[in-house]
Amino acid sequence: MTKKKALLLDLVREKPVHLTAEQIFLLAKERSPGISMATVYNNLGALSHEGLIRRVHIDGQADRYDRTVEPHEHFICDECGEIRDIFFHGFTEELAKRLGERISSYELNVRGVCAACQRS
């Protein structure tokens, strides 16, 4: 693994939030000033493809990158934009059973208003 690819992997794994490629690029520039946006995009794509990180697509927003690669879903707050991992254990198996199909992957984003925004 190249040094820049390892750096990007470390940055995604260090942060408990779901960062955009631009946010990762800005963090990477602090540690490797010569890094380019193209390098960031190419390596994030490779890391996602290799299963080391997970790319999260959210309609109308920039893709985010998640350090948690095990199957899980996301809650997105419509007020503050927070993206949080949520886990519905056994969901994949139940979905496969109901559909009668083998599930290789899925994306589920649940939208609503988080508890903090509800209190505000």
C-alpha positions as CSV (number, residue, x, y, z in Angstrom):
1,M,0.0,0.0,0.0
2,T,1.4,3.4,-0.9
3,K,2.0,6.0,1.8
4,K,-0.7,8.3,0.5
5,K,-3.2,5.5,0.3
6,A,-2.3,4.5,3.9
7,L,-2.7,8.1,5.0
8,L,-6.2,8.3,3.6
9,L,-7.1,5.0,5.2
10,D,-5.8,6.3,8.6
11,L,-7.7,9.6,8.2
12,V,-11.0,7.8,7.5
13,R,-10.4,5.3,10.4
14,E,-9.4,8.1,12.9
15,K,-12.7,10.1,12.5
16,P,-16.0,8.9,14.0
17,V,-17.9,10.9,11.4
18,H,-18.6,10.2,7.8
19,L,-16.2,12.6,5.9
20,T,-16.6,13.8,2.3
21,A,-13.6,13.4,-0.1
22,E,-13.1,17.2,0.2
23,Q,-12.9,17.0,4.0
24,I,-10.4,14.1,3.7
25,F,-8.4,16.0,1.1
26,L,-8.1,19.0,3.5
27,L,-7.0,16.8,6.4
28,A,-4.5,15.0,4.1
29,K,-3.0,18.3,2.9
30,E,-2.0,19.0,6.6
31,R,0.1,15.9,6.7
32,S,1.1,15.6,3.0
33,P,1.0,19.1,1.4
34,G,1.7,17.8,-2.1
35,I,-1.3,15.5,-2.3
36,S,-3.8,16.2,-5.1
37,M,-7.6,15.9,-5.1
38,A,-7.3,13.3,-7.9
39,T,-5.0,11.2,-5.7
40,V,-7.6,11.4,-2.9
41,Y,-10.5,10.4,-5.2
42,N,-8.5,7.5,-6.8
43,N,-7.4,6.1,-3.5
44,L,-10.7,6.4,-1.8
45,G,-12.2,4.5,-4.7
46,A,-9.6,1.8,-4.4
47,L,-10.0,1.6,-0.6
48,S,-13.8,1.3,-1.1
49,H,-13.3,-1.4,-3.8
50,E,-10.9,-3.3,-1.5
51,G,-13.5,-3.3,1.3
52,L,-11.2,-1.3,3.7
53,I,-13.7,1.6,3.9
54,R,-17.3,2.1,2.8
55,R,-18.5,4.7,0.4
56,V,-21.9,6.1,1.4
57,H,-24.2,7.6,-1.2
58,I,-26.7,10.1,0.0
59,D,-29.1,11.7,-2.6
60,G,-28.3,15.4,-3.2
61,Q,-25.1,15.3,-1.1
62,A,-21.5,14.5,-1.7
63,D,-20.6,10.9,-1.1
64,R,-19.2,10.2,2.4
65,Y,-16.6,7.6,3.6
66,D,-17.3,5.4,6.5
67,R,-14.7,3.5,8.6
68,T,-17.3,0.8,9.5
69,V,-17.4,-1.7,6.7
70,E,-19.6,-4.4,8.4
71,P,-23.2,-4.3,7.1
72,H,-25.1,-1.5,8.7
73,E,-27.5,1.4,7.9
74,H,-27.4,5.1,8.3
75,F,-29.6,7.7,10.0
76,I,-29.5,11.2,8.5
77,C,-30.9,14.1,10.4
78,D,-32.8,16.5,8.1
79,E,-32.1,19.4,10.5
80,C,-28.4,19.3,11.3
81,G,-27.2,16.8,8.6
82,E,-25.6,14.4,11.1
83,I,-25.0,11.0,9.7
84,R,-24.9,8.2,12.2
85,D,-24.4,4.4,11.9
86,I,-27.4,2.3,12.9
87,F,-27.5,-1.5,13.1
88,F,-30.5,-3.7,12.5
89,H,-29.0,-7.1,13.3
90,G,-30.4,-9.9,11.1
91,F,-31.8,-7.4,8.6
92,T,-29.9,-8.9,5.6
93,E,-31.0,-12.4,6.5
94,E,-34.7,-11.3,6.9
95,L,-34.6,-9.4,3.7
96,A,-33.2,-12.3,1.8
97,K,-35.8,-14.6,3.3
98,R,-38.7,-12.3,2.4
99,L,-37.5,-11.8,-1.1
100,G,-36.3,-15.3,-1.7
101,E,-33.1,-13.9,-3.2
102,R,-29.5,-13.9,-2.2
103,I,-28.4,-10.4,-1.0
104,S,-24.9,-9.4,-1.9
105,S,-25.2,-5.8,-0.7
106,Y,-27.7,-3.0,0.0
107,E,-27.8,0.6,1.2
108,L,-30.4,1.9,3.6
109,N,-30.5,5.5,4.7
110,V,-33.2,6.4,7.2
111,R,-34.0,10.1,7.3
112,G,-35.6,12.1,10.2
113,V,-34.8,14.5,13.0
114,C,-32.3,13.5,15.6
115,A,-32.9,13.7,19.3
116,A,-30.7,16.7,19.8
117,C,-32.6,18.7,17.1
118,Q,-35.9,17.6,18.5
119,R,-34.9,19.1,21.9
120,S,-33.9,22.4,20.2
